[in-house]
Amino acid sequence: MKIVLNGEPCEVAAETLAALLDECGFSGRVATAVNEGFVPSSLRVGHRLNDGDRVEVLAPMQGG
């Protein structure tokens, strides 16, 4: 399916947000949003993706 991940178009096989994170190699603590709506980590396994969804994945950064 075709989605937009962090502003870049991409083709993925994942059907859920949790599977997308695995497929794209995201690990550790991240924040996720689909179509500008926050998706908590507890709901990622059941959050189904649709063709054309806009997904943002943000990881905390250290520094100051």
PECOR-V657855 format. One line per field, one symbol per residue. ss: DSSP state (H for helix, E for strand, L for the rest). burial: 1 if it has 16 or more other C-alpha atoms within 10 Angstrom, else 0. A space follows every 10 residues. Layout:
# PECOR-V657855
ss: ???
burial: ???
This chain:
# PECOR-V657855
ss: LEEEELLEEE ELLLLEHHHH HHHLLLLLLE EEEELLEEEL HHHLLLLELL LLLEEEEEEL LLLL
burial: 0011100000 0101111111 1000000000 0111000000 0001001010 0011110000 0000
